Amino acid sequence: MDFVYLLGSLALLLTAAKYFVEGISAIAEALGVPPLVIGMTVVAFGTSTPELVVNTMSAAQGSTDLAFGNIVGACLVNVGVVLAVTALLAPLRVQSALITRELPMLSLTVAAVVVLGSDRFLDGAAGSVWTRADGIVLLLLFGVFLYYTTRGALAAPRSDPFLADVRDEAAEVKKRPLWVEIGFTLGGLAGVSFGADWTVAFAVQIARGMGVSEAVIGLTIISVGTTLPELATCVLAARRGDSDLALGNVVGSNIFNLLCIGGLVSVIRPIPIPAGGEVDLLVMAFLSISVLPLALRGRRVISRTEGLFLLLVYAGFLVWRLGEVGRAQ
Protein backbone atom coordinates (compact mmCIF):
# COMPACT_ATOMS: atom_id res chain seq x y z
CA MET A 1 0.00 0.00 0.00
CA ASP A 2 2.95 2.32 0.64
CA PHE A 3 3.78 2.12 -3.08
CA VAL A 4 0.30 3.40 -3.96
CA TYR A 5 0.66 6.26 -1.50
CA LEU A 6 4.12 7.05 -2.88
CA LEU A 7 2.83 7.20 -6.45
CA GLY A 8 -0.05 9.41 -5.31
CA SER A 9 2.30 11.80 -3.52
CA LEU A 10 4.56 11.95 -6.60
CA ALA A 11 1.53 12.72 -8.79
CA LEU A 12 0.51 15.52 -6.41
CA LEU A 13 4.07 16.86 -6.36
CA LEU A 14 4.42 16.95 -10.16
CA THR A 15 0.98 18.48 -10.76
CA ALA A 16 1.39 21.09 -8.04
CA ALA A 17 4.87 22.03 -9.31
CA LYS A 18 3.44 22.66 -12.79
CA TYR A 19 0.74 25.01 -11.49
CA PHE A 20 3.16 26.73 -9.11
CA VAL A 21 5.62 27.52 -11.92
CA GLU A 22 2.83 28.69 -14.24
CA GLY A 23 1.34 30.90 -11.53
CA ILE A 24 4.59 32.50 -10.41
CA SER A 25 5.60 33.15 -14.04
CA ALA A 26 2.29 34.89 -14.81
CA ILE A 27 2.52 37.00 -11.63
CA ALA A 28 6.06 38.03 -12.58
CA GLU A 29 4.83 39.09 -16.01
CA ALA A 30 2.02 41.12 -14.43
CA LEU A 31 4.58 42.87 -12.23
CA GLY A 32 6.59 43.89 -15.29
CA VAL A 33 9.39 41.31 -15.16
CA PRO A 34 10.88 41.01 -18.69
CA PRO A 35 9.72 37.95 -20.65
CA LEU A 36 13.36 36.88 -21.10
CA VAL A 37 13.86 36.65 -17.34
CA ILE A 38 10.58 34.74 -16.93
CA GLY A 39 11.54 32.33 -19.69
CA MET A 40 14.97 31.73 -18.25
CA THR A 41 13.39 30.99 -14.87
CA VAL A 42 10.93 28.52 -16.40
CA VAL A 43 13.63 26.83 -18.48
CA ALA A 44 16.18 26.56 -15.67
CA PHE A 45 13.95 25.83 -12.70
CA GLY A 46 10.55 24.71 -13.98
CA THR A 47 10.94 21.00 -14.62
CA SER A 48 13.46 20.59 -11.78
CA THR A 49 11.13 21.91 -9.08
CA PRO A 50 10.16 18.38 -7.86
CA GLU A 51 13.81 17.36 -7.40
CA LEU A 52 14.62 20.66 -5.68
CA VAL A 53 11.81 20.35 -3.13
CA VAL A 54 12.17 16.61 -2.47
CA ASN A 55 15.92 16.78 -1.96
CA THR A 56 15.99 19.88 0.23
CA MET A 57 13.22 18.37 2.37
CA SER A 58 15.06 15.04 2.53
CA ALA A 59 18.21 16.81 3.74
CA ALA A 60 16.29 18.89 6.27
CA GLN A 61 14.69 15.71 7.69
CA GLY A 62 18.00 13.84 7.83
CA SER A 63 17.28 11.43 4.94
CA THR A 64 20.62 12.17 3.28
CA ASP A 65 20.85 8.81 1.48
CA LEU A 66 17.52 9.53 -0.22
CA ALA A 67 18.75 12.96 -1.31
CA PHE A 68 21.99 11.50 -2.70
CA GLY A 69 20.12 8.77 -4.57
CA ASN A 70 17.67 11.23 -6.11
CA ILE A 71 20.32 13.74 -7.20
CA VAL A 72 22.50 11.11 -8.87
CA GLY A 73 19.54 9.02 -10.04
CA ALA A 74 17.84 11.98 -11.73
CA CYS A 75 21.01 12.66 -13.73
CA LEU A 76 21.24 8.98 -14.71
CA VAL A 77 17.60 8.92 -15.83
CA ASN A 78 17.97 12.20 -17.74
CA VAL A 79 20.75 10.80 -19.93
CA GLY A 80 20.00 7.06 -19.87
CA VAL A 81 16.25 7.33 -20.38
CA VAL A 82 15.07 10.83 -21.34
CA LEU A 83 17.84 11.63 -23.82
CA ALA A 84 18.06 8.03 -25.04
CA VAL A 85 14.32 7.67 -25.67
CA THR A 86 14.18 11.05 -27.43
CA ALA A 87 17.08 10.04 -29.70
CA LEU A 88 15.29 6.77 -30.47
CA LEU A 89 12.20 8.75 -31.51
CA ALA A 90 14.15 11.25 -33.62
CA PRO A 91 17.93 11.76 -34.04
CA LEU A 92 19.16 14.88 -32.24
CA ARG A 93 21.08 17.58 -34.08
CA VAL A 94 23.61 19.17 -31.73
CA GLN A 95 23.77 22.98 -31.75
CA SER A 96 27.25 24.50 -31.71
CA ALA A 97 26.45 26.50 -28.54
CA LEU A 98 25.96 23.25 -26.64
CA ILE A 99 29.37 21.98 -27.74
CA THR A 100 31.19 25.19 -26.80
CA ARG A 101 29.26 26.01 -23.61
CA GLU A 102 26.82 23.60 -21.94
CA LEU A 103 28.46 20.22 -22.63
CA PRO A 104 31.96 21.27 -21.42
CA MET A 105 30.30 22.78 -18.34
CA LEU A 106 28.48 19.49 -17.72
CA SER A 107 31.80 17.61 -17.92
CA LEU A 108 33.38 20.06 -15.46
CA THR A 109 30.36 19.76 -13.16
CA VAL A 110 30.46 15.97 -13.13
CA ALA A 111 34.21 15.95 -12.50
CA ALA A 112 33.78 18.35 -9.56
CA VAL A 113 30.97 16.31 -8.02
CA VAL A 114 32.92 13.05 -8.33
CA VAL A 115 36.11 14.55 -6.86
CA LEU A 116 34.24 16.16 -3.96
CA GLY A 117 32.62 12.79 -3.25
CA SER A 118 35.90 10.82 -3.27
CA ASP A 119 37.40 11.69 0.13
CA ARG A 120 37.89 8.01 0.95
CA PHE A 121 40.14 7.50 -2.06
CA LEU A 122 41.84 10.90 -2.32
CA ASP A 123 42.45 11.64 1.38
CA GLY A 124 42.25 8.19 2.98
CA ALA A 125 39.26 9.30 5.04
CA ALA A 126 36.97 6.75 6.70
CA GLY A 127 34.14 7.81 4.41
CA SER A 128 33.34 10.27 1.64
CA VAL A 129 31.08 13.26 2.33
CA TRP A 130 29.72 16.23 0.42
CA THR A 131 30.42 18.81 3.12
CA ARG A 132 28.93 22.28 3.54
CA ALA A 133 32.13 23.71 2.04
CA ASP A 134 31.65 21.40 -0.97
CA GLY A 135 28.09 22.67 -1.26
CA ILE A 136 29.30 26.27 -1.39
CA VAL A 137 31.78 25.34 -4.13
CA LEU A 138 28.97 23.77 -6.17
CA LEU A 139 26.73 26.82 -5.73
CA LEU A 140 29.55 29.11 -6.84
CA LEU A 141 30.06 26.97 -9.94
CA PHE A 142 26.33 27.24 -10.61
CA GLY A 143 26.60 31.04 -10.45
CA VAL A 144 29.46 30.91 -12.96
CA PHE A 145 27.37 28.69 -15.25
CA LEU A 146 24.39 31.06 -15.12
CA TYR A 147 26.63 34.06 -15.86
CA TYR A 148 28.34 32.55 -18.90
CA THR A 149 25.17 30.97 -20.23
CA THR A 150 23.25 34.24 -20.04
CA ARG A 151 26.12 36.28 -21.47
CA GLY A 152 26.63 33.81 -24.32
CA ALA A 153 22.92 33.66 -25.12
CA LEU A 154 22.53 37.44 -25.19
CA ALA A 155 25.61 37.83 -27.40
CA ALA A 156 23.92 35.81 -30.15
CA PRO A 157 20.18 36.29 -29.57
CA ARG A 158 19.07 35.20 -33.02
CA SER A 159 20.96 31.94 -33.36
CA ASP A 160 21.33 30.78 -29.75
CA PRO A 161 19.17 27.67 -29.07
CA PHE A 162 18.96 28.46 -25.35
CA LEU A 163 17.44 31.88 -26.02
CA ALA A 164 15.06 30.42 -28.61
CA ASP A 165 13.88 27.90 -26.02
CA VAL A 166 13.47 30.74 -23.51
CA ARG A 167 11.23 32.67 -25.91
CA ASP A 168 9.06 29.60 -26.50
CA GLU A 169 8.67 28.97 -22.78
CA ALA A 170 7.83 32.59 -22.05
CA ALA A 171 5.24 32.65 -24.85
CA GLU A 172 3.48 29.62 -23.35
CA VAL A 173 2.67 31.39 -20.07
CA LYS A 174 -1.14 31.35 -19.92
CA LYS A 175 -3.07 34.62 -19.70
CA ARG A 176 -5.51 34.45 -16.75
CA PRO A 177 -6.81 37.00 -14.23
CA LEU A 178 -4.21 37.89 -11.62
CA TRP A 179 -6.31 36.59 -8.73
CA VAL A 180 -6.51 33.22 -10.49
CA GLU A 181 -2.73 33.15 -10.89
CA ILE A 182 -2.25 33.96 -7.22
CA GLY A 183 -4.59 31.08 -6.37
CA PHE A 184 -2.64 28.72 -8.65
CA THR A 185 0.64 29.84 -7.07
CA LEU A 186 -0.53 29.41 -3.47
CA GLY A 187 -2.29 26.13 -4.23
CA GLY A 188 0.74 24.87 -6.14
CA LEU A 189 3.05 25.84 -3.30
CA ALA A 190 0.87 23.98 -0.78
CA GLY A 191 0.67 20.95 -3.07
CA VAL A 192 4.45 20.91 -3.62
CA SER A 193 5.06 21.11 0.13
CA PHE A 194 2.64 18.31 1.03
CA GLY A 195 3.61 16.19 -1.99
CA ALA A 196 7.33 16.41 -1.22
CA ASP A 197 6.79 15.71 2.49
CA TRP A 198 4.67 12.63 1.77
CA THR A 199 7.06 11.46 -0.97
CA VAL A 200 9.99 11.50 1.45
CA ALA A 201 7.96 9.84 4.24
CA PHE A 202 6.63 7.00 2.08
CA ALA A 203 10.01 6.46 0.38
CA VAL A 204 11.64 6.05 3.80
CA GLN A 205 8.89 3.63 4.89
CA ILE A 206 9.30 1.53 1.74
CA ALA A 207 13.08 1.40 2.16
CA ARG A 208 12.76 0.24 5.77
CA GLY A 209 10.03 -2.25 4.94
CA MET A 210 12.06 -3.80 2.10
CA GLY A 211 15.33 -3.70 4.01
CA VAL A 212 17.09 -1.66 1.31
CA SER A 213 18.90 1.65 1.60
CA GLU A 214 17.13 4.93 1.00
CA ALA A 215 19.76 5.64 -1.66
CA VAL A 216 18.43 2.77 -3.80
CA ILE A 217 14.86 4.08 -3.51
CA GLY A 218 16.14 7.51 -4.51
CA LEU A 219 18.09 6.08 -7.46
CA THR A 220 15.08 4.20 -8.80
CA ILE A 221 11.48 5.07 -7.89
CA ILE A 222 11.96 8.68 -6.79
CA SER A 223 14.39 9.68 -9.55
CA VAL A 224 12.15 8.22 -12.26
CA GLY A 225 9.10 9.91 -10.75
CA THR A 226 10.65 13.35 -10.36
CA THR A 227 12.17 13.18 -13.86
CA LEU A 228 8.83 12.62 -15.58
CA PRO A 229 8.45 16.34 -16.47
CA GLU A 230 11.73 16.24 -18.43
CA LEU A 231 10.66 13.03 -20.19
CA ALA A 232 7.26 14.49 -21.11
CA THR A 233 8.82 17.74 -22.34
CA CYS A 234 11.40 15.97 -24.52
CA VAL A 235 8.98 13.41 -25.97
CA LEU A 236 6.52 16.17 -26.90
CA ALA A 237 9.37 18.15 -28.47
CA ALA A 238 10.35 15.09 -30.53
CA ARG A 239 6.76 14.60 -31.70
CA ARG A 240 6.60 18.27 -32.74
CA GLY A 241 9.82 17.87 -34.70
CA ASP A 242 11.82 19.91 -32.16
CA SER A 243 13.79 17.02 -30.70
CA ASP A 244 16.98 19.13 -30.88
CA LEU A 245 15.78 20.99 -27.78
CA ALA A 246 15.90 17.76 -25.76
CA LEU A 247 19.68 17.74 -25.45
CA GLY A 248 19.75 21.29 -24.10
CA ASN A 249 16.96 20.45 -21.62
CA VAL A 250 18.76 17.36 -20.35
CA VAL A 251 22.18 19.02 -20.08
CA GLY A 252 20.72 22.07 -18.33
CA SER A 253 18.69 19.90 -15.96
CA ASN A 254 21.73 17.80 -14.98
CA ILE A 255 23.85 20.89 -14.33
CA PHE A 256 21.03 22.33 -12.22
CA ASN A 257 20.59 19.06 -10.29
CA LEU A 258 24.27 18.64 -9.49
CA LEU A 259 25.31 22.25 -8.85
CA CYS A 260 22.23 24.03 -7.53
CA ILE A 261 20.32 21.20 -5.85
CA GLY A 262 23.45 19.30 -4.81
CA GLY A 263 24.93 22.52 -3.46
CA LEU A 264 21.81 23.54 -1.53
CA VAL A 265 21.32 20.07 -0.05
CA SER A 266 24.95 19.87 1.09
CA VAL A 267 24.75 23.31 2.71
CA ILE A 268 21.56 22.33 4.57
CA ARG A 269 23.14 19.09 5.81
CA PRO A 270 26.41 17.34 4.81
CA ILE A 271 25.66 14.34 2.58
CA PRO A 272 27.67 11.16 3.33
CA ILE A 273 28.24 9.07 0.20
CA PRO A 274 26.32 5.83 0.94
CA ALA A 275 27.53 2.28 0.34
CA GLY A 276 27.89 1.78 -3.41
CA GLY A 277 27.59 5.53 -3.96
CA GLU A 278 31.04 5.86 -5.51
CA VAL A 279 30.02 3.42 -8.25
CA ASP A 280 26.77 5.34 -8.78
CA LEU A 281 28.80 8.54 -9.22
CA LEU A 282 31.19 6.92 -11.69
CA VAL A 283 28.37 5.50 -13.85
CA MET A 284 26.61 8.87 -13.78
CA ALA A 285 29.89 10.52 -14.80
CA PHE A 286 30.42 8.05 -17.65
CA LEU A 287 26.93 8.58 -19.07
CA SER A 288 27.04 12.37 -18.71
CA ILE A 289 30.54 12.88 -20.11
CA SER A 290 29.96 10.40 -22.98
CA VAL A 291 27.37 12.80 -24.43
CA LEU A 292 30.15 15.20 -25.55
CA PRO A 293 32.11 12.74 -27.74
CA LEU A 294 28.83 11.36 -29.10
CA ALA A 295 27.81 14.91 -30.02
CA LEU A 296 31.15 15.56 -31.75
CA ARG A 297 31.05 12.42 -33.89
CA GLY A 298 30.26 12.62 -37.58
CA ARG A 299 27.64 15.22 -38.47
CA ARG A 300 27.08 16.33 -34.86
CA VAL A 301 23.98 14.19 -34.52
CA ILE A 302 23.09 11.84 -31.66
CA SER A 303 21.65 8.94 -33.63
CA ARG A 304 19.13 6.25 -32.73
CA THR A 305 22.01 3.77 -32.33
CA GLU A 306 23.73 6.07 -29.85
CA GLY A 307 20.44 6.61 -28.02
CA LEU A 308 20.09 2.83 -27.75
CA PHE A 309 23.66 2.64 -26.38
CA LEU A 310 22.83 5.14 -23.60
CA LEU A 311 19.63 3.26 -22.75
CA LEU A 312 21.42 -0.10 -22.57
CA VAL A 313 24.17 1.30 -20.34
CA TYR A 314 21.55 2.68 -17.94
CA ALA A 315 19.51 -0.54 -18.00
CA GLY A 316 22.65 -2.63 -17.40
CA PHE A 317 23.65 -0.45 -14.45
CA LEU A 318 20.14 -0.66 -12.97
CA VAL A 319 20.05 -4.46 -13.24
CA TRP A 320 23.51 -4.71 -11.64
CA ARG A 321 22.64 -2.24 -8.86
CA LEU A 322 19.40 -4.02 -7.92
CA GLY A 323 21.23 -7.35 -8.12
CA GLU A 324 23.78 -6.06 -5.63
CA VAL A 325 20.94 -5.12 -3.29
CA GLY A 326 19.45 -8.61 -3.63
CA ARG A 327 22.77 -10.31 -2.88
CA ALA A 328 23.30 -8.10 0.18
CA GLN A 329 20.00 -9.16 1.76
C-alpha positions in Angstrom: 0.0 0.0 0.0 3.0 2.3 0.6 3.8 2.1 -3.1 0.3 3.4 -4.0 0.7 6.3 -1.5 4.1 7.1 -2.9 2.8 7.2 -6.4 0.0 9.4 -5.3 2.3 11.8 -3.5 4.6 12.0 -6.6 1.5 12.7 -8.8 0.5 15.5 -6.4 4.1 16.9 -6.4 4.4 17.0 -10.2 1.0 18.5 -10.8 1.4 21.1 -8.0 4.9 22.0 -9.3 3.4 22.7 -12.8 0.7 25.0 -11.5 3.2 26.7 -9.1 5.6 27.5 -11.9 2.8 28.7 -14.2 1.3 30.9 -11.5 4.6 32.5 -10.4 5.6 33.2 -14.0 2.3 34.9 -14.8 2.5 37.0 -11.6 6.1 38.0 -12.6 4.8 39.1 -16.0 2.0 41.1 -14.4 4.6 42.9 -12.2 6.6 43.9 -15.3 9.4 41.3 -15.2 10.9 41.0 -18.7 9.7 37.9 -20.7 13.4 36.9 -21.1 13.9 36.6 -17.3 10.6 34.7 -16.9 11.5 32.3 -19.7 15.0 31.7 -18.2 13.4 31.0 -14.9 10.9 28.5 -16.4 13.6 26.8 -18.5 16.2 26.6 -15.7 14.0 25.8 -12.7 10.6 24.7 -14.0 10.9 21.0 -14.6 13.5 20.6 -11.8 11.1 21.9 -9.1 10.2 18.4 -7.9 13.8 17.4 -7.4 14.6 20.7 -5.7 11.8 20.4 -3.1 12.2 16.6 -2.5 15.9 16.8 -2.0 16.0 19.9 0.2 13.2 18.4 2.4 15.1 15.0 2.5 18.2 16.8 3.7 16.3 18.9 6.3 14.7 15.7 7.7 18.0 13.8 7.8 17.3 11.4 4.9 20.6 12.2 3.3 20.8 8.8 1.5 17.5 9.5 -0.2 18.7 13.0 -1.3 22.0 11.5 -2.7 20.1 8.8 -4.6 17.7 11.2 -6.1 20.3 13.7 -7.2 22.5 11.1 -8.9 19.5 9.0 -10.0 17.8 12.0 -11.7 21.0 12.7 -13.7 21.2 9.0 -14.7 17.6 8.9 -15.8 18.0 12.2 -17.7 20.7 10.8 -19.9 20.0 7.1 -19.9 16.2 7.3 -20.4 15.1 10.8 -21.3 17.8 11.6 -23.8 18.1 8.0 -25.0 14.3 7.7 -25.7 14.2 11.0 -27.4 17.1 10.0 -29.7 15.3 6.8 -30.5 12.2 8.8 -31.5 14.1 11.2 -33.6 17.9 11.8 -34.0 19.2 14.9 -32.2 21.1 17.6 -34.1 23.6 19.2 -31.7 23.8 23.0 -31.8 27.2 24.5 -31.7 26.4 26.5 -28.5 26.0 23.3 -26.6 29.4 22.0 -27.7 31.2 25.2 -26.8 29.3 26.0 -23.6 26.8 23.6 -21.9 28.5 20.2 -22.6 32.0 21.3 -21.4 30.3 22.8 -18.3 28.5 19.5 -17.7 31.8 17.6 -17.9 33.4 20.1 -15.5 30.4 19.8 -13.2 30.5 16.0 -13.1 34.2 16.0 -12.5 33.8 18.4 -9.6 31.0 16.3 -8.0 32.9 13.0 -8.3 36.1 14.6 -6.9 34.2 16.2 -4.0 32.6 12.8 -3.3 35.9 10.8 -3.3 37.4 11.7 0.1 37.9 8.0 1.0 40.1 7.5 -2.1 41.8 10.9 -2.3 42.4 11.6 1.4 42.3 8.2 3.0 39.3 9.3 5.0 37.0 6.8 6.7 34.1 7.8 4.4 33.3 10.3 1.6 31.1 13.3 2.3 29.7 16.2 0.4 30.4 18.8 3.1 28.9 22.3 3.5 32.1 23.7 2.0 31.7 21.4 -1.0 28.1 22.7 -1.3 29.3 26.3 -1.4 31.8 25.3 -4.1 29.0 23.8 -6.2 26.7 26.8 -5.7 29.6 29.1 -6.8 30.1 27.0 -9.9 26.3 27.2 -10.6 26.6 31.0 -10.4 29.5 30.9 -13.0 27.4 28.7 -15.3 24.4 31.1 -15.1 26.6 34.1 -15.9 28.3 32.6 -18.9 25.2 31.0 -20.2 23.3 34.2 -20.0 26.1 36.3 -21.5 26.6 33.8 -24.3 22.9 33.7 -25.1 22.5 37.4 -25.2 25.6 37.8 -27.4 23.9 35.8 -30.1 20.2 36.3 -29.6 19.1 35.2 -33.0 21.0 31.9 -33.4 21.3 30.8 -29.7 19.2 27.7 -29.1 19.0 28.5 -25.4 17.4 31.9 -26.0 15.1 30.4 -28.6 13.9 27.9 -26.0 13.5 30.7 -23.5 11.2 32.7 -25.9 9.1 29.6 -26.5 8.7 29.0 -22.8 7.8 32.6 -22.1 5.2 32.6 -24.8 3.5 29.6 -23.3 2.7 31.4 -20.1 -1.1 31.3 -19.9 -3.1 34.6 -19.7 -5.5 34.4 -16.8 -6.8 37.0 -14.2 -4.2 37.9 -11.6 -6.3 36.6 -8.7 -6.5 33.2 -10.5 -2.7 33.1 -10.9 -2.3 34.0 -7.2 -4.6 31.1 -6.4 -2.6 28.7 -8.7 0.6 29.8 -7.1 -0.5 29.4 -3.5 -2.3 26.1 -4.2 0.7 24.9 -6.1 3.1 25.8 -3.3 0.9 24.0 -0.8 0.7 21.0 -3.1 4.4 20.9 -3.6 5.1 21.1 0.1 2.6 18.3 1.0 3.6 16.2 -2.0 7.3 16.4 -1.2 6.8 15.7 2.5 4.7 12.6 1.8 7.1 11.5 -1.0 10.0 11.5 1.5 8.0 9.8 4.2 6.6 7.0 2.1 10.0 6.5 0.4 11.6 6.0 3.8 8.9 3.6 4.9 9.3 1.5 1.7 13.1 1.4 2.2 12.8 0.2 5.8 10.0 -2.3 4.9 12.1 -3.8 2.1 15.3 -3.7 4.0 17.1 -1.7 1.3 18.9 1.7 1.6 17.1 4.9 1.0 19.8 5.6 -1.7 18.4 2.8 -3.8 14.9 4.1 -3.5 16.1 7.5 -4.5 18.1 6.1 -7.5 15.1 4.2 -8.8 11.5 5.1 -7.9 12.0 8.7 -6.8 14.4 9.7 -9.5 12.2 8.2 -12.3 9.1 9.9 -10.8 10.6 13.4 -10.4 12.2 13.2 -13.9 8.8 12.6 -15.6 8.5 16.3 -16.5 11.7 16.2 -18.4 10.7 13.0 -20.2 7.3 14.5 -21.1 8.8 17.7 -22.3 11.4 16.0 -24.5 9.0 13.4 -26.0 6.5 16.2 -26.9 9.4 18.1 -28.5 10.4 15.1 -30.5 6.8 14.6 -31.7 6.6 18.3 -32.7 9.8 17.9 -34.7 11.8 19.9 -32.2 13.8 17.0 -30.7 17.0 19.1 -30.9 15.8 21.0 -27.8 15.9 17.8 -25.8 19.7 17.7 -25.4 19.7 21.3 -24.1 17.0 20.4 -21.6 18.8 17.4 -20.4 22.2 19.0 -20.1 20.7 22.1 -18.3 18.7 19.9 -16.0 21.7 17.8 -15.0 23.8 20.9 -14.3 21.0 22.3 -12.2 20.6 19.1 -10.3 24.3 18.6 -9.5 25.3 22.2 -8.9 22.2 24.0 -7.5 20.3 21.2 -5.8 23.5 19.3 -4.8 24.9 22.5 -3.5 21.8 23.5 -1.5 21.3 20.1 0.0 24.9 19.9 1.1 24.8 23.3 2.7 21.6 22.3 4.6 23.1 19.1 5.8 26.4 17.3 4.8 25.7 14.3 2.6 27.7 11.2 3.3 28.2 9.1 0.2 26.3 5.8 0.9 27.5 2.3 0.3 27.9 1.8 -3.4 27.6 5.5 -4.0 31.0 5.9 -5.5 30.0 3.4 -8.3 26.8 5.3 -8.8 28.8 8.5 -9.2 31.2 6.9 -11.7 28.4 5.5 -13.9 26.6 8.9 -13.8 29.9 10.5 -14.8 30.4 8.0 -17.6 26.9 8.6 -19.1 27.0 12.4 -18.7 30.5 12.9 -20.1 30.0 10.4 -23.0 27.4 12.8 -24.4 30.2 15.2 -25.6 32.1 12.7 -27.7 28.8 11.4 -29.1 27.8 14.9 -30.0 31.1 15.6 -31.8 31.0 12.4 -33.9 30.3 12.6 -37.6 27.6 15.2 -38.5 27.1 16.3 -34.9 24.0 14.2 -34.5 23.1 11.8 -31.7 21.6 8.9 -33.6 19.1 6.2 -32.7 22.0 3.8 -32.3 23.7 6.1 -29.9 20.4 6.6 -28.0 20.1 2.8 -27.7 23.7 2.6 -26.4 22.8 5.1 -23.6 19.6 3.3 -22.8 21.4 -0.1 -22.6 24.2 1.3 -20.3 21.5 2.7 -17.9 19.5 -0.5 -18.0 22.6 -2.6 -17.4 23.6 -0.5 -14.5 20.1 -0.7 -13.0 20.0 -4.5 -13.2 23.5 -4.7 -11.6 22.6 -2.2 -8.9 19.4 -4.0 -7.9 21.2 -7.4 -8.1 23.8 -6.1 -5.6 20.9 -5.1 -3.3 19.5 -8.6 -3.6 22.8 -10.3 -2.9 23.3 -8.1 0.2 20.0 -9.2 1.8 
